[in-house]
Structures are given as structure tokens and as C-alpha cells.
Amino acid sequence: MTLASMTGFARSQGAHGSIRWTWELRSVNGKGLDTRLRLGNGFDALEPAIRKAVGATLSRGNVSITLSVHREAGDAVPRVNDETLEAVIKALEIVRERAGVGPATAEGILGFRGVFEIQESELSEEEVADQHKALLASFDEALAGLVAMRRSEGAAVAAVICGHIDRIDNLTDQAENCPARTVEAIRARLADQVRALVAHENFDEGRLYQEAAMLATKADIREELDRLKAHVAAARALLAGGGPIGRRFDFLAQEFNREANTLCSKSNDTSLTAIGLDLKTTIDQLREQIQNLE
């Protein structure tokens, strides 16, 4: 399975009978799957099928779906609403008597809302079913286009993530091989510090070695290095498996960050601290990219 981003756009157009339409689908990052529809009057019956299709196809993202429909002029019939017309005429007569104004024109009366209507010609149940079938087929095309774009974006994100994982693996190796981690290096640094303080006094070399060994034990990052290696392997396995891995990958990134923080806190040398800081920076960049994954 391939990886998919949560961002994408797709459009499809179609026509059936006297209507033409355009579907527009947009998706952006989201914690879950949130679908918002704007279908227009007369097409609400499509909503259940659309939500089912989106739910079966996408796992995460805020998805906006808009249907724009244009009807041919011959499909509409002008009609005067008799009840509203009578009410408007009576109201105008009262106003004319009280205000002493002239009579209203026909054009003026027709301008009142509800007096003059454009009534769509009624379709049979079979015609409506055929129309909805055509609309949903066109929607499926748009949804397939959205999925294709999200996967294309996902491939680009995956390439960047792979680079970050390789960098984390390399930095972990650098930390493991850092000369500052050895007991001898710690002993030498401690000896230099002690000599500076007791330049004119003798001190116990054996005791100094014991203290250095204790400090090396406290500063040991073997467990952190092992866990970082394990996390690198898990991250590569997630990438290889594909599919909707965004949430699991985000949790793994948190584990990466925890180990990097511990490594920095145990560091006993500026060179190891620098490696730890590079690790934290790379992990932050990794987490930013993971936020885009489905």
C-alpha cells in the first residue's frame, strides 16, 4: 500500500438531461475524518451515498464537497403565486388609501418576493433516479482524482520522511561511536579538572578512576541508543507497509523525541550534546512532515 497525504483537490463535470454540474472536492489536514457537503437545493438525497463513499475511501482529513448545478432555461416554467399576489394587492390598496399614492404597476407587483416564481418542471421517480445515478458516478470520478492527488502528495512526503529517518539513524551511530562516552575520556576530563583545583597537592589516582567509572555509569546512553535503533526499524517498517499510518507514526515520533531528550540530559561532553541537539532538530522536522500523513 502507498502512503497518502491529507491535502488534495479534484474536480469533475457532467451532464444529464437538462442539467450540467461540477463537483469540487478539497481536503486538508485533520485529526479525524470530517466531511462537509454543499449540495444545493434538491440534491440532499445524495448525501448518504456520498458520506458512505468518502468513509470507505479516506481515513483522515477535513474534506469539503461542493456540487454546483446549472439548469437549462427550457427546464423552468414561470408561474404566478395566486395567494401571494392577492395578499400583495390588498396590502397595496391599504397603503394607497392611507398614503394617497397612485396605483402600483404590474411590473412593480411582480417584483415582490414570492409573487412571481420560476418553477422547475417535475421529474418522474425514474428520471430522478437516473439523474442521481449520473451525479454519483461523476462524484466517484472526483473522489478517485482526490485519492490520486493525495497519494502523489504522500509519495513526496514519504521521500522527505525517509531522509529524516536516515539522518536519525546516522546521528544515533555518531552518538554510539562518540569518543567522549568512554571511561578513559571521562577520567581524563575529570583529572584535568581536579589538577586545576589541587595543582599543588597529591591526589589518589585509584580513587579518581573509581569516580570516573561511576560518572560513566550514570551517563551511559546504551538503552537510549538501542531504543533509537528500534524506533528507526519500526519507522521503516511503517513506511514499507504504507496505508493510513499517520497516527501511529506520530506516536513513534514522540518516542524518538523522548529518547533524544534523555540522551541530551545524560550527555557529559559538548560533542555528544551537539549530536543530541541535531537529533532533536531532525525529529522535530520529522514530526512536521508526519502531520501531513493520512
KAQUICOR-V590322 format. One record per residue. N is the residue number from 0. SS is DSSP state (H for helix, E for strand, L for the rest). PHI is phi in whole degrees, -180 to 180 (999 if undefined). OMEGA is omega in whole degrees, 0 to 359 (* if undefined). Layout:
n->N ss->SS phi->PHI omega->OMEGA
n->N ss->SS phi->PHI omega->OMEGA
This chain:
n->0 ss->L phi->999 omega->180
n->1 ss->L phi->-92 omega->176
n->2 ss->L phi->-85 omega->180
n->3 ss->L phi->-132 omega->171
n->4 ss->E phi->-81 omega->176
n->5 ss->L phi->-97 omega->181
n->6 ss->L phi->-105 omega->180
n->7 ss->E phi->-180 omega->178
n->8 ss->E phi->-148 omega->177
n->9 ss->E phi->-154 omega->180
n->10 ss->E phi->-143 omega->173
n->11 ss->E phi->-143 omega->181
n->12 ss->E phi->-129 omega->180
n->13 ss->E phi->-163 omega->179
n->14 ss->E phi->-149 omega->178
n->15 ss->E phi->-156 omega->181
n->16 ss->L phi->62 omega->183
n->17 ss->L phi->-98 omega->180
n->18 ss->E phi->-121 omega->170
n->19 ss->E phi->-125 omega->184
n->20 ss->E phi->-145 omega->174
n->21 ss->E phi->-137 omega->172
n->22 ss->E phi->-98 omega->173
n->23 ss->E phi->-130 omega->181
n->24 ss->E phi->-122 omega->178
n->25 ss->E phi->-131 omega->175
n->26 ss->E phi->-140 omega->178
n->27 ss->E phi->-135 omega->183
n->28 ss->L phi->-61 omega->177
n->29 ss->L phi->-160 omega->180
n->30 ss->L phi->-69 omega->178
n->31 ss->L phi->-131 omega->177
n->32 ss->E phi->-104 omega->180
n->33 ss->E phi->-125 omega->184
n->34 ss->E phi->-110 omega->179
n->35 ss->E phi->-120 omega->186
n->36 ss->E phi->-118 omega->170
n->37 ss->E phi->-130 omega->188
n->38 ss->L phi->-104 omega->181
n->39 ss->L phi->84 omega->182
n->40 ss->L phi->-64 omega->176
n->41 ss->L phi->91 omega->183
n->42 ss->L phi->-125 omega->179
n->43 ss->H phi->-62 omega->181
n->44 ss->H phi->-63 omega->180
n->45 ss->H phi->-79 omega->189
n->46 ss->H phi->-57 omega->181
n->47 ss->H phi->-57 omega->180
n->48 ss->H phi->-65 omega->180
n->49 ss->H phi->-67 omega->180
n->50 ss->H phi->-63 omega->178
n->51 ss->H phi->-64 omega->180
n->52 ss->H phi->-65 omega->180
n->53 ss->H phi->-66 omega->181
n->54 ss->H phi->-63 omega->180
n->55 ss->H phi->-79 omega->186
n->56 ss->H phi->-107 omega->185
n->57 ss->L phi->-114 omega->179
n->58 ss->L phi->-109 omega->182
n->59 ss->L phi->-144 omega->176
n->60 ss->E phi->122 omega->172
n->61 ss->E phi->-91 omega->188
n->62 ss->E phi->-111 omega->177
n->63 ss->E phi->-110 omega->182
n->64 ss->E phi->-125 omega->181
n->65 ss->E phi->-124 omega->176
n->66 ss->E phi->-115 omega->177
n->67 ss->E phi->-110 omega->185
n->68 ss->E phi->-120 omega->176
n->69 ss->E phi->-119 omega->180
n->70 ss->E phi->-102 omega->176
n->71 ss->L phi->-68 omega->184
n->72 ss->H phi->-60 omega->182
n->73 ss->H phi->-69 omega->182
n->74 ss->H phi->-88 omega->183
n->75 ss->E phi->-119 omega->182
n->76 ss->E phi->-123 omega->178
n->77 ss->E phi->-70 omega->183
n->78 ss->E phi->-150 omega->176
n->79 ss->E phi->-96 omega->177
n->80 ss->L phi->-83 omega->187
n->81 ss->H phi->-60 omega->182
n->82 ss->H phi->-64 omega->180
n->83 ss->H phi->-66 omega->179
n->84 ss->H phi->-61 omega->180
n->85 ss->H phi->-61 omega->180
n->86 ss->H phi->-65 omega->180
n->87 ss->H phi->-67 omega->180
n->88 ss->H phi->-61 omega->179
n->89 ss->H phi->-63 omega->180
n->90 ss->H phi->-64 omega->180
n->91 ss->H phi->-68 omega->178
n->92 ss->H phi->-63 omega->178
n->93 ss->H phi->-64 omega->180
n->94 ss->H phi->-65 omega->181
n->95 ss->H phi->-64 omega->180
n->96 ss->H phi->-67 omega->184
n->97 ss->H phi->-80 omega->185
n->98 ss->H phi->-98 omega->179
n->99 ss->L phi->69 omega->180
n->100 ss->L phi->-98 omega->181
n->101 ss->L phi->-74 omega->180
n->102 ss->L phi->-68 omega->179
n->103 ss->L phi->-80 omega->177
n->104 ss->L phi->-85 omega->179
n->105 ss->H phi->-63 omega->180
n->106 ss->H phi->-63 omega->179
n->107 ss->H phi->-65 omega->180
n->108 ss->H phi->-65 omega->179
n->109 ss->H phi->-66 omega->180
n->110 ss->L phi->-76 omega->178
n->111 ss->L phi->-69 omega->182
n->112 ss->L phi->-61 omega->176
n->113 ss->L phi->93 omega->180
n->114 ss->L phi->-76 omega->182
n->115 ss->E phi->-114 omega->184
n->116 ss->E phi->-126 omega->172
n->117 ss->E phi->-105 omega->184
n->118 ss->E phi->-99 omega->179
n->119 ss->E phi->-73 omega->178
n->120 ss->L phi->-67 omega->183
n->121 ss->L phi->-79 omega->179
n->122 ss->L phi->-105 omega->175
n->123 ss->L phi->-73 omega->179
n->124 ss->H phi->-60 omega->179
n->125 ss->H phi->-66 omega->179
n->126 ss->H phi->-67 omega->178
n->127 ss->H phi->-64 omega->179
n->128 ss->H phi->-62 omega->179
n->129 ss->H phi->-64 omega->179
n->130 ss->H phi->-63 omega->180
n->131 ss->H phi->-65 omega->178
n->132 ss->H phi->-63 omega->179
n->133 ss->H phi->-65 omega->179
n->134 ss->H phi->-64 omega->181
n->135 ss->H phi->-69 omega->176
n->136 ss->H phi->-64 omega->177
n->137 ss->H phi->-67 omega->177
n->138 ss->H phi->-63 omega->179
n->139 ss->H phi->-59 omega->177
n->140 ss->H phi->-63 omega->180
n->141 ss->H phi->-65 omega->180
n->142 ss->H phi->-63 omega->177
n->143 ss->H phi->-63 omega->177
n->144 ss->H phi->-66 omega->178
n->145 ss->H phi->-65 omega->178
n->146 ss->H phi->-61 omega->180
n->147 ss->H phi->-62 omega->180
n->148 ss->H phi->-68 omega->179
n->149 ss->H phi->-63 omega->178
n->150 ss->H phi->-71 omega->176
n->151 ss->H phi->-63 omega->177
n->152 ss->H phi->-64 omega->180
n->153 ss->H phi->-63 omega->178
n->154 ss->H phi->-64 omega->179
n->155 ss->H phi->-66 omega->179
n->156 ss->H phi->-64 omega->180
n->157 ss->H phi->-61 omega->179
n->158 ss->H phi->-63 omega->178
n->159 ss->H phi->-67 omega->180
n->160 ss->H phi->-62 omega->178
n->161 ss->H phi->-58 omega->177
n->162 ss->H phi->-63 omega->179
n->163 ss->H phi->-67 omega->179
n->164 ss->H phi->-63 omega->177
n->165 ss->H phi->-62 omega->179
n->166 ss->H phi->-65 omega->178
n->167 ss->H phi->-63 omega->178
n->168 ss->H phi->-61 omega->180
n->169 ss->H phi->-65 omega->179
n->170 ss->H phi->-67 omega->177
n->171 ss->H phi->-63 omega->176
n->172 ss->H phi->-63 omega->179
n->173 ss->H phi->-63 omega->179
n->174 ss->H phi->-65 omega->181
n->175 ss->H phi->-65 omega->183
n->176 ss->L phi->-96 omega->182
n->177 ss->L phi->-65 omega->181
n->178 ss->H phi->-60 omega->183
n->179 ss->H phi->-68 omega->182
n->180 ss->H phi->-80 omega->186
n->181 ss->L phi->-74 omega->177
n->182 ss->H phi->-62 omega->181
n->183 ss->H phi->-62 omega->179
n->184 ss->H phi->-65 omega->178
n->185 ss->H phi->-64 omega->180
n->186 ss->H phi->-61 omega->181
n->187 ss->H phi->-64 omega->179
n->188 ss->H phi->-65 omega->180
n->189 ss->H phi->-65 omega->179
n->190 ss->H phi->-62 omega->179
n->191 ss->H phi->-61 omega->180
n->192 ss->H phi->-67 omega->180
n->193 ss->H phi->-67 omega->180
n->194 ss->H phi->-60 omega->179
n->195 ss->H phi->-65 omega->182
n->196 ss->H phi->-84 omega->183
n->197 ss->L phi->-122 omega->185
n->198 ss->L phi->-61 omega->185
n->199 ss->L phi->-108 omega->180
n->200 ss->L phi->-127 omega->177
n->201 ss->L phi->-84 omega->177
n->202 ss->L phi->-140 omega->186
n->203 ss->L phi->-79 omega->180
n->204 ss->H phi->-65 omega->180
n->205 ss->H phi->-63 omega->179
n->206 ss->H phi->-65 omega->179
n->207 ss->H phi->-62 omega->180
n->208 ss->H phi->-65 omega->179
n->209 ss->H phi->-63 omega->179
n->210 ss->H phi->-63 omega->179
n->211 ss->H phi->-64 omega->179
n->212 ss->H phi->-64 omega->179
n->213 ss->H phi->-65 omega->179
n->214 ss->H phi->-64 omega->179
n->215 ss->H phi->-65 omega->179
n->216 ss->H phi->-65 omega->180
n->217 ss->H phi->-65 omega->183
n->218 ss->L phi->-94 omega->182
n->219 ss->L phi->-67 omega->182
n->220 ss->L phi->-116 omega->182
n->221 ss->H phi->-58 omega->181
n->222 ss->H phi->-64 omega->180
n->223 ss->H phi->-64 omega->179
n->224 ss->H phi->-65 omega->179
n->225 ss->H phi->-63 omega->181
n->226 ss->H phi->-69 omega->176
n->227 ss->H phi->-61 omega->178
n->228 ss->H phi->-63 omega->179
n->229 ss->H phi->-65 omega->179
n->230 ss->H phi->-66 omega->177
n->231 ss->H phi->-62 omega->179
n->232 ss->H phi->-64 omega->179
n->233 ss->H phi->-67 omega->180
n->234 ss->H phi->-65 omega->180
n->235 ss->H phi->-66 omega->177
n->236 ss->H phi->-67 omega->177
n->237 ss->H phi->-62 omega->180
n->238 ss->H phi->-63 omega->181
n->239 ss->H phi->-69 omega->181
n->240 ss->H phi->-73 omega->179
n->241 ss->L phi->69 omega->181
n->242 ss->L phi->82 omega->180
n->243 ss->L phi->-78 omega->186
n->244 ss->L phi->-109 omega->188
n->245 ss->H phi->-55 omega->183
n->246 ss->H phi->-66 omega->179
n->247 ss->H phi->-64 omega->180
n->248 ss->H phi->-68 omega->179
n->249 ss->H phi->-64 omega->176
n->250 ss->H phi->-63 omega->179
n->251 ss->H phi->-63 omega->178
n->252 ss->H phi->-64 omega->176
n->253 ss->H phi->-63 omega->178
n->254 ss->H phi->-66 omega->174
n->255 ss->H phi->-55 omega->184
n->256 ss->H phi->-64 omega->180
n->257 ss->H phi->-62 omega->180
n->258 ss->H phi->-67 omega->179
n->259 ss->H phi->-65 omega->178
n->260 ss->H phi->-63 omega->180
n->261 ss->H phi->-65 omega->178
n->262 ss->H phi->-59 omega->180
n->263 ss->H phi->-65 omega->182
n->264 ss->H phi->-69 omega->180
n->265 ss->H phi->-90 omega->185
n->266 ss->L phi->-60 omega->179
n->267 ss->L phi->-117 omega->183
n->268 ss->L phi->-156 omega->182
n->269 ss->H phi->-64 omega->180
n->270 ss->H phi->-66 omega->178
n->271 ss->H phi->-71 omega->177
n->272 ss->H phi->-62 omega->179
n->273 ss->H phi->-62 omega->177
n->274 ss->H phi->-64 omega->179
n->275 ss->H phi->-62 omega->179
n->276 ss->H phi->-68 omega->175
n->277 ss->H phi->-63 omega->177
n->278 ss->H phi->-61 omega->181
n->279 ss->H phi->-62 omega->179
n->280 ss->H phi->-63 omega->180
n->281 ss->H phi->-65 omega->179
n->282 ss->H phi->-66 omega->176
n->283 ss->H phi->-62 omega->178
n->284 ss->H phi->-65 omega->177
n->285 ss->H phi->-62 omega->182
n->286 ss->H phi->-65 omega->178
n->287 ss->H phi->-61 omega->180
n->288 ss->H phi->-71 omega->181
n->289 ss->H phi->-62 omega->180
n->290 ss->L phi->-60 omega->181
n->291 ss->L phi->-87 omega->185
n->292 ss->E phi->-80 omega->175
n->293 ss->L phi->-68 omega->*
